[in-house]
Amino acid sequence: MRNKFLIKYGLVSLFFYFLTIIPISYAEISTEDQVVTEPGGGLALHVWDRYVRRFRRDHNLSLSAGYQYVTWNVQRFGDFTDKSYNSDQASLMLDYTFHILISGKTGYFLGSSAGYIYAKPDKLDDEFQPSTSWLLPGVRAGLAYNYDPSGRLFAGFGAQLERFNGLRTHRLSGPWESAHLTGETYQLYAGIDLFFALDMAIHFTLVSNTTVFQKPADAGDFLVNARLSRRSQGAELGLMMHFL
């Protein structure tokens, strides 16, 4: 429990580090490179404002690596019922979004994402073993606020199918058995994009995922006749490209 608290505290602290320290450091870069001034010493504008205006529109592509703390809730899987297992996992995500202006500096985005989840191959309590999985292309949507041409905040949700390559359980009667299952993964996320070049940004996201599994209609007594779910919380860090 203590480790779970420390992980969440560290992720939240990292988020606020990106939100505060990096923009302050970024602002300290030579003002000759960051602003333009109207003749006569008038209004100073960010040098990128002429390209992105008040809102960064259109196509965005990001590649991120992440870490999540995981809780598996097993209502039934093989011979085991009403069990809970804790583990962790790493992720590699590819996201595409199209940003559309609503008003001023605020807009919304629509897009898709896909990825790969690596779960440690450790057996949990000698009863259950997570597996690697593929996040199939899904949908994502949300809101974005461009606080200036070099940064924006965003929050949204996503949904996609996730294919697990062999979840395993230890039968009470003997051997380990595995099942290939497809889950429905739902995601809530919030984060920040910090642009260090006109079209490139550091992409940082806090994520919370919930995965549920639907058993086949003819599952019978097979291992796929399972009722389980997975909850995960963590963070992702990567690069974002804005196609101007």
C-alpha positions as CSV (number, residue, x, y, z in Angstrom):
1,M,0.0,0.0,0.0
2,R,2.9,2.3,0.9
3,N,4.5,1.6,-2.5
4,K,1.3,2.4,-4.3
5,F,1.0,5.8,-2.5
6,L,4.7,6.6,-3.3
7,I,4.1,5.8,-7.0
8,K,1.0,8.0,-7.2
9,Y,2.7,10.8,-5.2
10,G,5.8,10.7,-7.6
11,L,3.6,10.8,-10.7
12,V,1.6,13.8,-9.5
13,S,4.8,15.6,-8.5
14,L,6.3,14.9,-11.9
15,F,3.2,16.3,-13.6
16,F,3.4,19.6,-11.6
17,Y,7.2,19.7,-12.3
18,F,6.4,19.8,-16.0
19,L,3.6,22.2,-15.5
20,T,5.6,24.8,-13.6
21,I,9.4,24.4,-13.7
22,I,9.8,23.7,-17.4
23,P,7.7,26.6,-18.6
24,I,9.6,28.9,-16.3
25,S,12.9,27.7,-17.6
26,Y,11.6,27.9,-21.1
27,A,10.7,31.5,-20.6
28,E,14.2,32.3,-19.5
29,I,15.6,31.6,-23.0
30,S,16.8,34.7,-24.8
31,T,13.8,37.0,-25.4
32,E,15.3,37.9,-28.8
33,D,14.4,34.4,-30.0
34,Q,10.9,34.3,-28.3
35,V,9.1,37.6,-29.0
36,V,8.7,40.2,-31.7
37,T,7.8,43.8,-30.9
38,E,5.8,46.2,-33.0
39,P,7.5,49.3,-34.3
40,G,7.6,52.0,-31.5
41,G,7.8,49.4,-28.7
42,G,4.2,48.2,-28.8
43,L,2.7,44.9,-28.0
44,A,5.2,42.0,-27.7
45,L,4.1,38.7,-29.3
46,H,5.6,35.2,-29.2
47,V,7.6,34.7,-32.4
48,W,5.5,31.5,-33.1
49,D,2.2,33.3,-32.9
50,R,2.2,34.2,-36.6
51,Y,2.3,30.4,-37.4
52,V,0.0,28.9,-34.8
53,R,-2.2,31.9,-33.9
54,R,-4.0,31.4,-30.6
55,F,-4.7,27.7,-31.1
56,R,-2.7,24.8,-32.6
57,R,-5.0,23.2,-35.1
58,D,-5.1,20.1,-37.2
59,H,-2.8,17.0,-37.2
60,N,-0.8,15.8,-34.2
61,L,1.2,12.6,-33.7
62,S,2.9,11.4,-30.5
63,L,5.0,8.4,-29.4
64,S,5.2,7.8,-25.7
65,A,6.6,5.3,-23.2
66,G,4.8,4.8,-19.9
67,Y,4.6,3.0,-16.6
68,Q,1.4,2.0,-14.7
69,Y,0.6,0.4,-11.4
70,V,-2.0,-2.4,-11.9
71,T,-4.7,-4.1,-9.9
72,W,-6.3,-7.3,-11.2
73,N,-9.7,-8.1,-9.8
74,V,-10.6,-11.8,-10.5
75,Q,-14.2,-12.8,-9.9
76,R,-13.6,-16.1,-11.7
77,F,-10.6,-17.4,-13.6
78,G,-10.0,-21.2,-13.7
79,D,-10.3,-22.5,-10.1
80,F,-9.9,-19.2,-8.4
81,T,-12.7,-16.7,-7.4
82,D,-12.8,-13.4,-5.7
83,K,-9.1,-12.7,-5.8
84,S,-7.1,-9.4,-6.2
85,Y,-3.5,-9.2,-7.5
86,N,-1.2,-6.2,-7.7
87,S,1.6,-5.7,-10.3
88,D,3.0,-3.2,-12.7
89,Q,3.5,-2.8,-16.4
90,A,5.2,-0.7,-19.1
91,S,3.6,0.7,-22.2
92,L,4.5,2.1,-25.7
93,M,1.7,4.2,-27.2
94,L,1.2,5.8,-30.6
95,D,-1.5,8.5,-30.7
96,Y,-3.0,10.6,-33.5
97,T,-5.3,13.5,-32.9
98,F,-6.9,16.2,-35.0
99,H,-7.5,19.5,-33.1
100,I,-10.3,21.9,-33.9
101,L,-10.9,25.4,-32.5
102,I,-14.0,26.1,-30.4
103,S,-13.2,29.6,-29.3
104,G,-10.2,31.7,-28.4
105,K,-7.5,29.4,-27.0
106,T,-9.8,26.5,-26.4
107,G,-10.7,23.6,-28.7
108,Y,-11.4,19.9,-28.9
109,F,-9.7,16.9,-30.5
110,L,-10.7,13.6,-32.1
111,G,-8.3,10.8,-32.9
112,S,-7.1,7.3,-32.4
113,S,-4.4,5.4,-30.5
114,A,-2.7,2.0,-30.5
115,G,0.0,0.5,-28.3
116,Y,1.8,-2.4,-26.7
117,I,1.7,-3.3,-23.0
118,Y,4.6,-5.2,-21.4
119,A,3.6,-7.0,-18.1
120,K,6.3,-8.6,-16.0
121,P,6.2,-12.3,-16.5
122,D,6.1,-12.9,-12.7
123,K,3.6,-15.3,-11.2
124,L,1.5,-13.5,-8.6
125,D,0.9,-15.5,-5.4
126,D,1.7,-18.6,-7.5
127,E,-1.9,-18.4,-8.8
128,F,-2.1,-15.9,-11.6
129,Q,0.3,-14.6,-14.3
130,P,-0.4,-11.4,-16.4
131,S,0.5,-11.3,-20.0
132,T,1.7,-8.9,-22.6
133,S,-1.1,-7.3,-24.7
134,W,-1.7,-5.2,-27.8
135,L,-4.0,-2.2,-27.7
136,L,-5.8,-2.2,-31.0
137,P,-6.6,1.1,-32.8
138,G,-9.4,2.8,-30.9
139,V,-11.0,6.2,-30.5
140,R,-10.0,9.2,-28.3
141,A,-11.5,12.6,-27.8
142,G,-11.1,15.6,-25.4
143,L,-10.5,19.3,-24.8
144,A,-7.3,21.3,-25.3
145,Y,-6.4,24.7,-23.9
146,N,-3.4,26.5,-25.6
147,Y,-2.2,28.9,-22.9
148,D,0.4,30.2,-25.3
149,P,2.1,29.1,-28.6
150,S,4.6,27.1,-26.7
151,G,2.3,25.0,-24.5
152,R,-1.1,23.5,-24.1
153,L,-3.1,21.6,-21.5
154,F,-5.4,18.7,-22.5
155,A,-7.8,16.2,-21.0
156,G,-9.9,13.5,-22.5
157,F,-11.1,9.9,-22.7
158,G,-10.5,6.9,-25.0
159,A,-11.9,3.4,-25.7
160,Q,-10.3,0.5,-27.6
161,L,-10.0,-3.3,-27.7
162,E,-7.0,-5.0,-26.0
163,R,-5.7,-8.4,-27.0
164,F,-4.0,-10.4,-24.2
165,N,-1.5,-13.0,-25.4
166,G,-2.1,-15.7,-22.8
167,L,-3.3,-14.9,-19.3
168,R,-2.3,-17.8,-17.1
169,T,-3.6,-19.4,-13.9
170,H,-2.6,-22.4,-11.8
171,R,-5.3,-25.0,-11.6
172,L,-5.7,-26.4,-8.1
173,S,-5.7,-29.8,-9.7
174,G,-2.3,-29.4,-11.2
175,P,-0.8,-27.6,-14.2
176,W,-0.7,-24.0,-15.3
177,E,-3.1,-23.2,-18.1
178,S,-3.4,-20.1,-20.4
179,A,-6.2,-18.3,-22.2
180,H,-6.1,-15.7,-25.0
181,L,-8.7,-13.0,-24.2
182,T,-9.8,-9.7,-25.6
183,G,-10.8,-6.9,-23.2
184,E,-12.4,-3.6,-23.6
185,T,-10.1,-0.8,-22.3
186,Y,-11.4,2.6,-21.3
187,Q,-9.0,5.5,-20.6
188,L,-9.2,8.8,-18.8
189,Y,-6.2,11.1,-19.2
190,A,-4.8,14.6,-18.7
191,G,-1.5,16.2,-19.5
192,I,0.6,18.9,-21.1
193,D,2.5,19.5,-24.4
194,L,5.6,21.7,-24.1
195,F,6.9,22.8,-27.4
196,F,10.7,23.2,-27.7
197,A,10.5,23.8,-31.4
198,L,7.8,25.2,-33.7
199,D,6.4,21.7,-34.4
200,M,7.9,19.4,-31.7
201,A,6.9,19.1,-28.1
202,I,7.5,17.1,-24.9
203,H,4.3,15.1,-24.3
204,F,3.4,14.2,-20.7
205,T,0.2,12.5,-19.7
206,L,-1.3,11.1,-16.5
207,V,-3.5,8.1,-17.3
208,S,-6.1,5.9,-15.6
209,N,-7.3,2.7,-17.4
210,T,-10.1,0.2,-16.8
211,T,-10.2,-3.1,-18.7
212,V,-13.2,-5.4,-18.6
213,F,-13.5,-8.8,-20.3
214,Q,-16.6,-10.4,-22.0
215,K,-16.8,-14.2,-21.9
216,P,-17.8,-16.0,-25.1
217,A,-21.4,-17.2,-25.3
218,D,-20.3,-20.9,-25.6
219,A,-17.5,-20.7,-23.0
220,G,-18.7,-23.8,-21.0
221,D,-16.1,-25.0,-18.5
222,F,-13.2,-23.7,-20.5
223,L,-10.7,-21.2,-19.1
224,V,-12.1,-18.4,-21.3
225,N,-15.3,-18.6,-19.1
226,A,-13.7,-15.9,-17.0
227,R,-14.9,-12.8,-15.1
228,L,-12.1,-10.4,-14.4
229,S,-11.1,-6.8,-14.8
230,R,-7.9,-4.7,-14.6
231,R,-7.4,-1.2,-13.2
232,S,-4.2,0.8,-13.9
233,Q,-2.9,4.3,-13.1
234,G,0.4,5.8,-14.3
235,A,2.1,8.3,-16.6
236,E,3.4,8.5,-20.1
237,L,6.3,10.6,-21.5
238,G,7.2,11.1,-25.1
239,L,7.4,13.4,-28.1
240,M,4.6,15.1,-30.0
241,M,4.8,16.4,-33.6
242,H,2.4,19.1,-34.7
243,F,2.0,19.1,-38.5
244,L,1.7,22.7,-39.4
